[in-house]
Amino acid sequence: METALLVLGLLVVVGLAAVIVLLLRPRAPAVDQGMLALNARLDGMANWLQNAHGQLQQTVQSSQSQFQQTVNQRLDAVTARLGESLTASTNTTAEHLQNLHSRLAVIDSAQKNIAELATQVTSHVGSLNSILANKQTRGAFGQGQLEAIVADLLPKGAYEFQYTLTNKMRPDCVIFVPDVGHLVIDAKFPLEAMTAWRDAGTDEDRKSAAQRVKQDITKHISDIAEKYMIPGETQDVALMFIPSESLYADLYEGFDDLVQRARRARVMIVSPNMAVLAIQLVRQMRKDAQMREAVDHIRFEIGHMMKDVGLLGERVRKLQTHFGQTTKDMDDILTSAGRIEKRATKIEDLDFEGDATAEVIPAPVRKLGAAE
């Protein structure tokens, strides 16, 4: 459009220049007519140029208006789409932020719980260390753990804590096993030496602690074998309970000679898991003994039941005989009743209202003195 305007301006300038040149030239008489014609043509050309300029200006204005309208429409569409996209993105971002906030809240809560749990574990570990450091509290701790295991696996009456043996000794726990004697369990494990051996910082300290471990445990094995094994009353095997799986593993790994010595003395060293297994075996033994007692009782009852069955058969046979006699008597009664019915029918058939001249048959005369 700008190029068209420039071309139109150049044409106007050229036309005006031609008119000025013609006006400045000397006029001849013959030339006046041509000038007039030329002027007329120039006027026509000027009018045409003016009209063309007006049309071109209108066209340009119309094109500009349409172009501006099209551009505005497209800008409005782009703006609307951009607004929708921004709104959707804002909503999605807000939702993601909300989910992230919720997850962060859950993580914060979990971290608080972990921190509280860590504090509790630390306090419990400290309490456990203080318990295990004292001999009396350590014994109570081992005794309590053993009591929980035994009470959970065996019914009441199958065990007793602090049971007094015939030699006046009182082990921590005695389990009553039918037919084979009582099973004794000791829960007073010497822990000081094992703790010192585990916490030793130098080889010398570790060696000294190991020697103490051997002395303490050897003495404890001897005490159990001497105090708690009574022929005819207890089993020839006793259990030494260790209330820690890690201590049990350390003892078996580092002191195999003590383990072998305990086996030769018939003192079995058991951890909580091993104690559970041993008590499960004892419970199965008790169940087997109860089954044997039940079988004997069943046999006794079956013998009496067979006698009762024989007596019942004899009485049924007697009842069958009575039923047979009763049936025969009923048949005889029915036969007599049938005869009576026949005679009654004959009596009913007699006609007493017939001809008066009918012959009356006299009844038979009974002779006196006749044999009856």
The 8 nearest C-alpha neighbors of each residue, nearest first, counted from 0:
[[1, 3, 2, 59, 4, 55, 5, 62],
 [0, 2, 4, 3, 5, 6, 59, 7],
 [3, 1, 5, 4, 0, 6, 7, 8],
 [4, 2, 6, 0, 5, 1, 7, 55],
 [3, 5, 7, 1, 2, 6, 8, 0],
 [6, 4, 8, 2, 3, 7, 9, 1],
 [7, 5, 9, 3, 8, 4, 10, 2],
 [6, 8, 4, 10, 5, 9, 3, 11],
 [7, 9, 5, 11, 6, 10, 4, 12],
 [10, 8, 12, 6, 11, 7, 13, 5],
 [11, 9, 13, 7, 12, 8, 14, 6],
 [10, 12, 8, 14, 9, 13, 15, 7],
 [11, 13, 9, 15, 10, 14, 16, 8],
 [12, 14, 16, 10, 11, 15, 9, 17],
 [15, 13, 11, 17, 16, 12, 10, 18],
 [14, 16, 18, 12, 17, 13, 19, 11],
 [15, 17, 13, 19, 14, 18, 12, 20],
 [18, 16, 20, 14, 15, 19, 21, 13],
 [17, 19, 15, 21, 16, 20, 22, 14],
 [20, 18, 22, 16, 21, 17, 23, 15],
 [21, 19, 17, 23, 22, 18, 16, 24],
 [20, 22, 18, 24, 19, 23, 17, 34],
 [21, 23, 19, 20, 24, 18, 25, 26],
 [22, 24, 20, 21, 19, 25, 26, 18],
 [23, 25, 21, 22, 26, 20, 19, 27],
 [26, 24, 23, 27, 22, 21, 30, 28],
 [25, 27, 30, 24, 28, 31, 22, 29],
 [28, 26, 30, 29, 31, 25, 24, 32],
 [27, 29, 30, 31, 26, 32, 33, 25],
 [30, 28, 27, 31, 32, 33, 26, 34],
 [29, 31, 27, 33, 28, 32, 34, 26],
 [32, 30, 34, 33, 28, 29, 35, 27],
 [31, 33, 35, 34, 30, 36, 29, 28],
 [34, 32, 36, 30, 35, 31, 37, 29],
 [33, 35, 37, 31, 36, 32, 38, 30],
 [34, 36, 38, 32, 33, 37, 31, 39],
 [37, 35, 33, 39, 34, 38, 40, 32],
 [36, 38, 34, 40, 39, 35, 33, 41],
 [39, 37, 41, 35, 40, 36, 34, 42],
 [38, 40, 36, 42, 37, 41, 35, 43],
 [39, 41, 37, 43, 42, 38, 44, 36],
 [40, 42, 44, 38, 43, 39, 45, 37],
 [43, 41, 45, 39, 40, 44, 38, 46],
 [44, 42, 40, 46, 45, 41, 47, 39],
 [43, 45, 41, 47, 42, 46, 40, 48],
 [44, 46, 42, 48, 43, 47, 41, 49],
 [45, 47, 49, 43, 48, 44, 42, 50],
 [48, 46, 44, 50, 49, 45, 51, 43],
 [49, 47, 51, 45, 46, 50, 52, 44],
 [48, 50, 52, 46, 47, 51, 45, 53],
 [51, 49, 53, 47, 52, 48, 46, 54],
 [50, 52, 48, 54, 49, 53, 55, 47],
 [51, 53, 49, 55, 50, 54, 48, 56],
 [54, 52, 50, 56, 51, 55, 57, 49],
 [55, 53, 57, 51, 56, 52, 58, 50],
 [54, 56, 58, 52, 57, 53, 51, 59],
 [55, 57, 59, 53, 54, 58, 52, 60],
 [56, 58, 54, 60, 59, 55, 61, 53],
 [59, 57, 55, 61, 56, 60, 62, 54],
 [58, 60, 56, 62, 57, 61, 55, 63],
 [59, 61, 63, 57, 58, 62, 56, 64],
 [62, 60, 64, 58, 63, 59, 57, 65],
 [63, 61, 59, 65, 64, 60, 66, 58],
 [62, 64, 66, 60, 61, 65, 67, 59],
 [63, 65, 61, 67, 62, 66, 60, 68],
 [66, 64, 68, 62, 67, 63, 69, 61],
 [65, 67, 63, 69, 68, 64, 62, 70],
 [66, 68, 64, 70, 65, 69, 63, 71],
 [69, 67, 65, 71, 66, 70, 64, 72],
 [70, 68, 66, 72, 71, 67, 65, 73],
 [69, 71, 67, 73, 68, 72, 74, 66],
 [70, 72, 74, 68, 69, 73, 75, 67],
 [73, 71, 75, 69, 74, 70, 68, 76],
 [74, 72, 76, 70, 75, 71, 77, 69],
 [73, 75, 71, 77, 72, 76, 78, 70],
 [74, 76, 78, 72, 73, 77, 71, 79],
 [77, 75, 73, 79, 78, 74, 80, 72],
 [78, 76, 74, 80, 79, 75, 81, 73],
 [77, 79, 75, 81, 76, 80, 74, 82],
 [80, 78, 82, 76, 81, 77, 75, 83],
 [81, 79, 83, 77, 82, 78, 84, 76],
 [80, 82, 78, 84, 79, 83, 77, 85],
 [81, 83, 79, 85, 80, 84, 78, 86],
 [84, 82, 86, 80, 85, 81, 87, 79],
 [83, 85, 81, 87, 86, 82, 88, 80],
 [84, 86, 88, 82, 83, 87, 89, 81],
 [87, 85, 89, 83, 84, 88, 82, 90],
 [88, 86, 90, 84, 89, 85, 91, 83],
 [87, 89, 85, 91, 86, 90, 92, 84],
 [88, 90, 86, 92, 87, 91, 85, 93],
 [91, 89, 93, 87, 92, 88, 94, 86],
 [92, 90, 94, 88, 93, 89, 87, 95],
 [91, 93, 89, 95, 94, 90, 88, 96],
 [94, 92, 96, 90, 91, 95, 89, 97],
 [95, 93, 97, 91, 96, 92, 90, 98],
 [96, 94, 92, 98, 97, 93, 99, 91],
 [95, 97, 99, 93, 94, 98, 100, 92],
 [96, 98, 100, 94, 99, 95, 93, 101],
 [99, 97, 101, 95, 100, 96, 102, 94],
 [98, 100, 96, 102, 97, 101, 95, 103],
 [99, 101, 97, 103, 98, 102, 96, 104],
 [102, 100, 104, 98, 103, 99, 97, 105],
 [103, 101, 105, 99, 104, 100, 106, 98],
 [102, 104, 106, 100, 105, 101, 107, 99],
 [103, 105, 101, 107, 102, 106, 100, 108],
 [106, 104, 102, 108, 103, 107, 109, 101],
 [105, 107, 103, 109, 108, 104, 110, 102],
 [108, 106, 104, 110, 105, 109, 103, 111],
 [109, 107, 105, 111, 106, 110, 104, 112],
 [110, 108, 106, 112, 111, 107, 113, 105],
 [109, 111, 113, 107, 108, 112, 106, 114],
 [110, 112, 114, 108, 109, 113, 115, 107],
 [113, 111, 109, 115, 114, 110, 116, 108],
 [114, 112, 116, 110, 111, 115, 117, 109],
 [113, 115, 111, 117, 112, 116, 110, 118],
 [116, 114, 118, 112, 117, 113, 111, 119],
 [117, 115, 113, 119, 118, 114, 112, 120],
 [116, 118, 120, 114, 115, 119, 113, 121],
 [117, 119, 115, 121, 116, 120, 122, 114],
 [120, 118, 116, 122, 121, 117, 123, 115],
 [121, 119, 123, 117, 122, 118, 124, 116],
 [122, 120, 124, 118, 119, 123, 117, 125],
 [121, 123, 125, 119, 120, 124, 126, 118],
 [124, 122, 126, 120, 125, 121, 119, 127],
 [125, 123, 127, 121, 126, 122, 120, 128],
 [124, 126, 122, 128, 123, 127, 121, 129],
 [125, 127, 123, 129, 124, 128, 130, 122],
 [128, 126, 130, 124, 129, 125, 123, 131],
 [127, 129, 125, 131, 130, 126, 132, 124],
 [128, 130, 126, 132, 127, 131, 125, 133],
 [131, 129, 127, 136, 128, 132, 137, 133],
 [130, 132, 137, 128, 133, 129, 127, 136],
 [131, 133, 129, 130, 128, 134, 137, 191],
 [134, 132, 136, 131, 135, 130, 137, 129],
 [133, 135, 137, 136, 138, 132, 131, 130],
 [134, 136, 138, 137, 133, 139, 130, 140],
 [135, 137, 139, 130, 138, 133, 134, 140],
 [138, 136, 131, 140, 134, 139, 135, 130],
 [137, 139, 135, 141, 140, 136, 187, 142],
 [138, 140, 136, 142, 137, 141, 143, 135],
 [139, 141, 137, 143, 138, 142, 136, 144],
 [142, 140, 144, 138, 242, 143, 139, 186],
 [141, 143, 139, 145, 140, 144, 186, 138],
 [144, 142, 146, 140, 145, 141, 139, 147],
 [143, 145, 147, 141, 146, 142, 140, 148],
 [144, 146, 142, 148, 147, 143, 141, 149],
 [147, 145, 143, 149, 144, 148, 150, 142],
 [146, 148, 144, 150, 145, 149, 151, 143],
 [149, 147, 145, 151, 146, 150, 144, 152],
 [148, 150, 146, 152, 151, 147, 153, 145],
 [151, 149, 147, 152, 153, 148, 146, 154],
 [150, 152, 148, 149, 147, 153, 154, 146],
 [153, 151, 149, 150, 148, 154, 278, 279],
 [152, 154, 150, 149, 151, 157, 155, 282],
 [155, 153, 157, 156, 152, 150, 158, 151],
 [156, 154, 157, 153, 158, 150, 159, 152],
 [155, 157, 158, 154, 159, 175, 153, 174],
 [156, 158, 175, 155, 154, 174, 153, 159],
 [159, 157, 174, 156, 173, 175, 155, 160],
 [158, 160, 173, 162, 172, 161, 174, 157],
 [159, 161, 172, 162, 171, 173, 158, 170],
 [160, 162, 171, 169, 170, 172, 163, 159],
 [163, 161, 169, 160, 159, 173, 170, 164],
 [164, 162, 169, 167, 168, 161, 165, 170],
 [165, 163, 167, 166, 168, 169, 162, 227],
 [164, 166, 167, 163, 168, 232, 229, 169],
 [165, 167, 164, 168, 163, 226, 229, 227],
 [168, 166, 164, 165, 163, 169, 226, 162],
 [169, 167, 164, 166, 163, 170, 226, 227],
 [168, 170, 163, 161, 162, 164, 167, 171],
 [169, 171, 161, 172, 185, 162, 168, 183],
 [172, 170, 161, 185, 160, 184, 186, 169],
 [171, 173, 160, 184, 170, 161, 159, 183],
 [174, 172, 183, 159, 182, 158, 181, 184],
 [175, 173, 158, 182, 181, 157, 176, 183],
 [174, 176, 181, 157, 158, 173, 177, 182],
 [175, 177, 181, 180, 179, 174, 285, 178],
 [178, 176, 179, 285, 175, 180, 288, 284],
 [177, 179, 180, 176, 288, 181, 175, 285],
 [180, 178, 177, 176, 234, 181, 233, 231],
 [181, 179, 233, 234, 232, 176, 178, 177],
 [180, 182, 233, 175, 176, 174, 234, 173],
 [181, 183, 174, 173, 234, 233, 237, 175],
 [182, 184, 173, 237, 172, 238, 181, 174],
 [185, 183, 238, 172, 239, 237, 171, 173],
 [184, 186, 239, 171, 240, 187, 170, 238],
 [185, 187, 240, 141, 142, 188, 239, 171],
 [188, 186, 138, 185, 189, 141, 240, 142],
 [187, 189, 186, 190, 241, 240, 239, 138],
 [190, 188, 191, 215, 187, 216, 192, 193],
 [189, 191, 193, 192, 188, 194, 131, 134],
 [192, 190, 194, 193, 189, 195, 132, 134],
 [191, 193, 212, 195, 194, 190, 211, 208],
 [192, 194, 196, 190, 195, 191, 212, 197],
 [195, 193, 197, 191, 192, 196, 190, 198],
 [194, 196, 192, 198, 193, 197, 208, 199],
 [197, 195, 208, 193, 199, 205, 194, 198],
 [196, 198, 194, 195, 199, 193, 205, 208],
 [199, 197, 195, 196, 194, 200, 205, 193],
 [198, 200, 205, 196, 204, 197, 201, 195],
 [199, 201, 198, 204, 202, 205, 203, 197],
 [202, 200, 204, 203, 199, 205, 206, 198],
 [201, 203, 205, 204, 206, 200, 199, 207],
 [202, 204, 206, 205, 201, 207, 199, 200],
 [205, 203, 207, 201, 206, 199, 202, 208],
 [204, 206, 202, 199, 208, 196, 203, 207],
 [205, 207, 209, 203, 204, 208, 202, 210],
 [206, 208, 204, 210, 209, 205, 203, 211],
 [209, 207, 196, 211, 205, 210, 206, 195],
 [210, 208, 212, 206, 211, 207, 196, 205],
 [211, 209, 207, 213, 208, 212, 206, 214],
 [210, 212, 208, 214, 209, 213, 192, 215],
 [213, 211, 192, 209, 215, 210, 214, 193],
 [214, 212, 210, 211, 216, 215, 217, 209],
 [213, 215, 211, 217, 212, 216, 218, 210],
 [216, 214, 218, 212, 217, 213, 211, 219],
 [215, 217, 219, 218, 213, 214, 212, 220],
 [218, 216, 220, 214, 219, 215, 213, 221],
 [217, 219, 221, 215, 216, 220, 222, 214],
 [218, 220, 216, 222, 221, 217, 215, 223],
 [221, 219, 217, 223, 218, 222, 216, 261],
 [222, 220, 218, 224, 219, 223, 225, 217],
 [223, 221, 219, 225, 220, 224, 226, 218],
 [222, 224, 220, 226, 221, 227, 225, 219],
 [223, 225, 221, 222, 228, 226, 227, 220],
 [226, 224, 222, 223, 227, 221, 228, 229],
 [227, 225, 223, 222, 224, 228, 168, 229],
 [226, 228, 223, 224, 225, 229, 183, 170],
 [229, 227, 224, 233, 226, 235, 225, 230],
 [228, 230, 233, 232, 227, 231, 234, 235],
 [231, 229, 232, 233, 228, 235, 234, 180],
 [230, 232, 233, 229, 180, 234, 179, 235],
 [233, 231, 180, 229, 230, 181, 234, 228],
 [234, 232, 181, 180, 229, 228, 182, 231],
 [233, 235, 180, 236, 182, 181, 179, 228],
 [234, 236, 228, 233, 265, 237, 230, 229],
 [237, 235, 265, 234, 266, 238, 267, 182],
 [238, 236, 266, 183, 184, 267, 182, 265],
 [237, 239, 184, 267, 266, 268, 240, 185],
 [240, 238, 268, 185, 267, 269, 184, 186],
 [239, 241, 186, 269, 185, 270, 238, 268],
 [242, 240, 270, 243, 188, 269, 247, 239],
 [243, 241, 141, 271, 270, 240, 144, 244],
 [244, 242, 246, 245, 241, 247, 270, 271],
 [243, 245, 247, 246, 270, 248, 271, 242],
 [246, 244, 248, 247, 243, 249, 250, 270],
 [247, 245, 249, 243, 248, 244, 250, 241],
 [246, 248, 244, 250, 245, 249, 270, 243],
 [247, 249, 245, 251, 246, 250, 252, 244],
 [250, 248, 246, 252, 247, 251, 253, 245],
 [249, 251, 247, 254, 253, 248, 252, 246],
 [252, 250, 248, 255, 249, 254, 253, 247],
 [253, 251, 249, 250, 248, 254, 255, 247],
 [252, 254, 250, 249, 251, 255, 248, 256],
 [255, 253, 250, 256, 257, 251, 252, 258],
 [254, 256, 258, 257, 251, 253, 259, 252],
 [255, 257, 259, 258, 254, 260, 261, 253],
 [258, 256, 260, 255, 259, 254, 261, 213],
 [257, 259, 255, 261, 256, 260, 262, 251],
 [258, 260, 262, 256, 261, 257, 255, 263],
 [261, 259, 257, 263, 262, 258, 256, 264],
 [260, 262, 266, 264, 258, 259, 263, 257],
 [263, 261, 265, 259, 264, 260, 266, 267],
 [262, 264, 260, 265, 261, 259, 266, 258],
 [263, 265, 261, 262, 266, 260, 224, 220],
 [266, 264, 262, 236, 263, 261, 267, 237],
 [265, 267, 261, 237, 264, 262, 238, 236],
 [266, 268, 238, 239, 262, 269, 237, 265],
 [269, 267, 239, 238, 240, 266, 270, 241],
 [270, 268, 273, 240, 274, 239, 241, 267],
 [269, 271, 241, 273, 272, 244, 247, 274],
 [272, 270, 274, 273, 242, 275, 269, 243],
 [273, 271, 275, 274, 270, 276, 269, 244],
 [272, 274, 276, 270, 269, 275, 271, 277],
 [275, 273, 271, 277, 276, 272, 269, 270],
 [274, 276, 272, 278, 273, 277, 279, 271],
 [275, 277, 273, 279, 274, 278, 280, 272],
 [278, 276, 274, 280, 279, 275, 273, 281],
 [279, 277, 281, 275, 280, 276, 274, 282],
 [278, 280, 282, 276, 277, 281, 275, 283],
 [281, 279, 283, 277, 278, 282, 284, 276],
 [280, 282, 278, 284, 283, 279, 285, 277],
 [281, 283, 279, 285, 280, 284, 278, 286],
 [284, 282, 286, 280, 285, 281, 287, 279],
 [285, 283, 281, 287, 286, 282, 288, 280],
 [286, 284, 282, 288, 283, 287, 289, 281],
 [285, 287, 283, 289, 284, 288, 290, 282],
 [288, 286, 290, 284, 289, 285, 283, 291],
 [289, 287, 285, 291, 290, 286, 284, 292],
 [290, 288, 286, 292, 287, 291, 293, 285],
 [289, 291, 293, 287, 288, 292, 294, 286],
 [292, 290, 294, 288, 293, 289, 287, 295],
 [293, 291, 289, 295, 290, 294, 296, 288],
 [292, 294, 290, 296, 291, 295, 297, 289],
 [293, 295, 297, 291, 296, 292, 290, 298],
 [296, 294, 298, 292, 297, 293, 299, 291],
 [295, 297, 293, 299, 294, 298, 300, 292],
 [296, 298, 294, 300, 295, 299, 301, 293],
 [297, 299, 301, 295, 296, 300, 294, 302],
 [300, 298, 296, 302, 297, 301, 295, 303],
 [299, 301, 297, 303, 302, 298, 304, 296],
 [300, 302, 304, 298, 303, 299, 297, 305],
 [303, 301, 305, 299, 304, 300, 298, 306],
 [304, 302, 306, 300, 305, 301, 307, 299],
 [303, 305, 301, 307, 302, 306, 300, 308],
 [306, 304, 308, 302, 307, 303, 301, 309],
 [307, 305, 303, 309, 308, 304, 310, 302],
 [306, 308, 304, 310, 305, 309, 311, 303],
 [307, 309, 305, 311, 306, 310, 304, 312],
 [310, 308, 312, 306, 311, 307, 305, 313],
 [311, 309, 307, 313, 312, 308, 314, 306],
 [310, 312, 308, 314, 309, 313, 307, 315],
 [313, 311, 315, 309, 314, 310, 308, 316],
 [314, 312, 310, 316, 315, 311, 317, 309],
 [313, 315, 317, 311, 316, 312, 318, 310],
 [314, 316, 318, 312, 317, 313, 319, 311],
 [315, 317, 319, 313, 318, 314, 312, 320],
 [318, 316, 314, 320, 319, 315, 313, 321],
 [317, 319, 315, 321, 316, 320, 314, 322],
 [318, 320, 316, 322, 317, 321, 315, 323],
 [321, 319, 323, 317, 322, 318, 324, 316],
 [322, 320, 318, 324, 323, 319, 325, 317],
 [321, 323, 319, 325, 320, 324, 326, 318],
 [324, 322, 320, 326, 321, 325, 319, 327],
 [325, 323, 327, 321, 326, 322, 328, 320],
 [324, 326, 322, 328, 323, 327, 321, 329],
 [325, 327, 329, 323, 324, 328, 322, 330],
 [328, 326, 330, 324, 329, 325, 331, 323],
 [329, 327, 325, 331, 330, 326, 332, 324],
 [328, 330, 332, 326, 327, 331, 333, 325],
 [329, 331, 327, 333, 328, 332, 334, 326],
 [332, 330, 334, 328, 333, 329, 335, 327],
 [333, 331, 329, 335, 334, 330, 336, 328],
 [332, 334, 336, 330, 331, 335, 329, 337],
 [335, 333, 331, 337, 332, 336, 330, 338],
 [336, 334, 338, 332, 337, 333, 339, 331],
 [335, 337, 333, 339, 334, 338, 332, 340],
 [338, 336, 340, 334, 335, 339, 333, 341],
 [339, 337, 341, 335, 340, 336, 342, 334],
 [340, 338, 336, 342, 337, 341, 343, 335],
 [339, 341, 343, 337, 338, 342, 344, 336],
 [340, 342, 338, 344, 339, 343, 337, 345],
 [343, 341, 345, 339, 344, 340, 346, 338],
 [344, 342, 346, 340, 345, 341, 339, 347],
 [345, 343, 347, 341, 342, 346, 340, 348],
 [344, 346, 342, 348, 343, 347, 341, 349],
 [347, 345, 343, 348, 344, 349, 342, 341],
 [346, 348, 344, 345, 349, 343, 350, 342],
 [347, 349, 345, 346, 344, 350, 343, 351],
 [348, 350, 347, 346, 351, 345, 344, 352],
 [351, 349, 352, 353, 348, 347, 346, 354],
 [350, 352, 353, 349, 354, 355, 348, 357],
 [353, 351, 350, 354, 355, 349, 357, 356],
 [352, 354, 351, 350, 355, 357, 356, 349],
 [355, 353, 356, 357, 352, 351, 358, 350],
 [356, 354, 357, 353, 352, 358, 351, 359],
 [357, 355, 354, 358, 359, 353, 352, 351],
 [356, 358, 355, 354, 359, 353, 360, 351],
 [357, 359, 360, 356, 355, 354, 361, 353],
 [360, 358, 361, 357, 356, 362, 355, 351],
 [359, 361, 358, 362, 363, 357, 364, 356],
 [362, 360, 359, 363, 364, 358, 365, 357],
 [361, 363, 364, 360, 359, 365, 366, 358],
 [364, 362, 365, 361, 360, 366, 359, 367],
 [365, 363, 366, 362, 361, 367, 369, 360],
 [364, 366, 363, 367, 369, 368, 362, 371],
 [365, 367, 369, 364, 368, 370, 363, 371],
 [368, 366, 369, 365, 370, 364, 371, 363],
 [367, 369, 366, 370, 371, 365, 364, 363],
 [370, 368, 367, 366, 371, 365, 364, 363],
 [369, 371, 368, 367, 366, 365, 364, 363],
 [370, 369, 368, 367, 366, 365, 364, 363]]
